[in-house]
Amino acid sequence: MKYLTTIGAVKLEFEVNPDTRPFGIELLKSSVKMDCRQLSPNSFSLLIDGKSYFLTITENDGGYAVTVNQKTVDVFVQDETGILLNKYGLSDSSSDTLGKIFVPIPGLIAKLFVSPGDIIEKDQKLFILEAMKMENEFTSPVAGTLSSIFVKTGDTVNKGTLIMEITI
């Protein structure tokens, strides 16, 4: 399975093959090959080009704290689904985007059907986005109260633009 990891400002794509023993890790766009053995639930032995590293991994704030040979860094990882959702302006993290409505394509806000303060039902019609000579109707993924609208009818928006927020 492919993953994208962010360590500080560095983004690395890698693939894990759990069917091999030790399981193989391959950095994509690189000739580096790694082998990994799990020592305990949170610790691993990693072999990279003949050099051995000891890792401990603990979850924190939506990512992981990874300690390698006694130096800790914060690491954020996305799987293939998360990479694809992010590519189209969506998110795989429901906790930080639940109730936030983003557009997956650029277009023109043709019509708004709701106003701040409205009680919103799941699947209720929210707005129409004109894109590529088509009208795309967007409905609410959740029920709640519409707390904010960040656009108005006639606005042109880019992919990933936050349109409105529903408080659950």
C-alpha positions as CSV (number, residue, x, y, z in Angstrom):
1,M,0.0,0.0,0.0
2,K,1.2,3.5,-0.8
3,Y,1.6,6.3,1.8
4,L,2.6,9.9,1.9
5,T,4.4,11.1,5.0
6,T,5.2,14.6,6.1
7,I,8.2,15.2,8.4
8,G,8.6,18.9,9.0
9,A,8.6,20.4,5.5
10,V,9.7,17.2,3.8
11,K,7.2,15.0,2.0
12,L,8.1,11.4,1.2
13,E,6.1,8.8,-0.7
14,F,6.6,5.2,0.2
15,E,5.1,1.8,-0.3
16,V,4.8,-0.9,2.4
17,N,4.7,-4.6,1.4
18,P,3.4,-6.4,4.5
19,D,3.5,-9.8,2.7
20,T,7.3,-10.0,2.9
21,R,9.1,-11.0,6.2
22,P,10.7,-8.7,7.3
23,F,8.1,-6.4,5.7
24,G,9.6,-4.2,3.0
25,I,9.4,-0.5,2.8
26,E,10.3,1.3,-0.4
27,L,10.8,5.0,-0.8
28,L,9.1,5.9,-4.1
29,K,11.3,8.0,-6.5
30,S,14.4,6.7,-4.7
31,S,16.6,3.7,-4.9
32,V,16.6,3.2,-1.1
33,K,15.2,-0.1,0.1
34,M,14.4,-0.7,3.8
35,D,13.5,-3.8,5.8
36,C,11.6,-3.5,9.1
37,R,11.0,-5.9,12.0
38,Q,8.4,-5.1,14.7
39,L,10.0,-5.7,18.1
40,S,7.0,-4.7,20.3
41,P,3.7,-2.9,19.6
42,N,5.4,0.5,19.4
43,S,9.0,-0.3,18.5
44,F,10.7,-1.4,15.3
45,S,14.1,-2.3,14.0
46,L,14.8,-0.7,10.6
47,L,17.6,-1.7,8.3
48,I,18.4,0.9,5.6
49,D,21.3,0.2,3.2
50,G,23.0,-2.0,5.8
51,K,22.6,0.5,8.7
52,S,20.4,-0.4,11.7
53,Y,18.0,2.0,13.4
54,F,15.8,1.6,16.4
55,L,12.4,3.3,16.2
56,T,9.6,3.9,18.7
57,I,6.3,5.2,17.4
58,T,3.5,6.8,19.4
59,E,0.3,8.6,18.2
60,N,-0.1,12.3,18.8
61,D,-2.2,15.2,17.5
62,G,-3.4,13.5,14.3
63,G,0.1,12.1,13.5
64,Y,2.9,10.2,15.2
65,A,5.9,11.0,17.3
66,V,8.7,8.9,15.9
67,T,11.9,8.5,17.9
68,V,14.9,7.2,15.9
69,N,18.0,6.5,17.9
70,Q,16.8,8.8,20.7
71,K,15.8,11.8,18.4
72,T,12.1,12.5,18.1
73,V,10.3,14.0,15.1
74,D,6.6,14.6,14.4
75,V,5.4,12.6,11.4
76,F,2.1,12.8,9.6
77,V,1.0,10.0,7.3
78,Q,-1.7,9.7,4.6
79,D,-2.7,6.4,3.0
80,E,-3.8,6.1,-0.6
81,T,-7.4,7.1,0.2
82,G,-6.2,10.2,2.0
83,I,-3.9,11.1,-0.8
84,L,-6.7,10.8,-3.4
85,L,-9.2,12.8,-1.2
86,N,-6.6,15.6,-0.7
87,K,-5.9,15.7,-4.4
88,Y,-9.6,16.5,-5.0
89,G,-9.8,19.1,-2.2
90,L,-11.5,16.8,0.3
91,S,-10.2,15.4,3.5
92,D,-10.0,12.0,5.1
93,S,-9.9,13.4,8.6
94,S,-13.5,13.7,9.7
95,S,-12.7,15.3,13.1
96,D,-11.3,18.5,11.7
97,T,-13.6,18.9,8.7
98,L,-16.9,17.5,9.9
99,G,-19.5,20.1,9.0
100,K,-17.2,22.0,6.7
101,I,-18.3,22.2,3.1
102,F,-15.5,22.4,0.5
103,V,-15.9,22.4,-3.3
104,P,-14.1,19.6,-5.1
105,I,-13.9,21.6,-8.4
106,P,-13.6,25.2,-9.4
107,G,-16.7,27.0,-10.5
108,L,-19.3,29.8,-9.9
109,I,-21.7,29.8,-7.0
110,A,-25.0,30.0,-8.9
111,K,-27.5,29.8,-6.0
112,L,-27.5,29.5,-2.2
113,F,-30.4,27.7,-0.6
114,V,-29.6,28.4,3.0
115,S,-28.6,31.2,5.4
116,P,-26.5,31.4,8.6
117,G,-28.6,30.3,11.5
118,D,-30.7,27.8,9.5
119,I,-31.3,24.3,10.9
120,I,-29.8,22.0,8.3
121,E,-30.9,18.4,7.8
122,K,-28.6,15.7,6.4
123,D,-28.9,15.6,2.6
124,Q,-30.6,19.0,2.5
125,K,-29.8,21.1,-0.7
126,L,-27.2,23.8,0.2
127,F,-26.0,25.4,-3.1
128,I,-25.5,25.0,-6.8
129,L,-22.0,25.3,-8.3
130,E,-21.8,25.9,-12.1
131,A,-18.7,24.2,-13.5
132,M,-17.9,23.3,-17.1
133,K,-21.4,24.4,-18.3
134,M,-23.0,22.1,-15.7
135,E,-25.0,22.8,-12.6
136,N,-23.8,20.7,-9.6
137,E,-26.1,20.5,-6.6
138,F,-24.4,20.2,-3.2
139,T,-26.2,18.7,-0.2
140,S,-25.3,18.6,3.4
141,P,-23.4,15.5,4.6
142,V,-24.5,16.2,8.2
143,A,-27.3,17.7,10.3
144,G,-26.8,20.8,12.4
145,T,-27.0,24.6,12.4
146,L,-25.4,26.6,9.6
147,S,-22.9,28.8,11.4
148,S,-21.1,30.5,8.5
149,I,-21.3,31.1,4.8
150,F,-18.0,32.3,3.2
151,V,-19.3,33.0,-0.3
152,K,-22.2,34.8,-2.0
153,T,-24.1,34.1,-5.2
154,G,-22.0,35.0,-8.2
155,D,-18.6,34.3,-6.5
156,T,-16.0,32.3,-8.5
157,V,-14.4,29.7,-6.3
158,N,-11.3,27.4,-6.6
159,K,-11.1,23.7,-5.9
160,G,-10.9,23.2,-2.1
161,T,-12.5,26.5,-1.2
162,L,-14.4,26.4,2.1
163,I,-18.0,27.4,1.2
164,M,-19.8,27.0,4.5
165,E,-19.7,25.5,8.0
166,I,-22.3,23.5,9.8
167,T,-22.1,23.2,13.6
168,I,-23.1,19.7,14.6
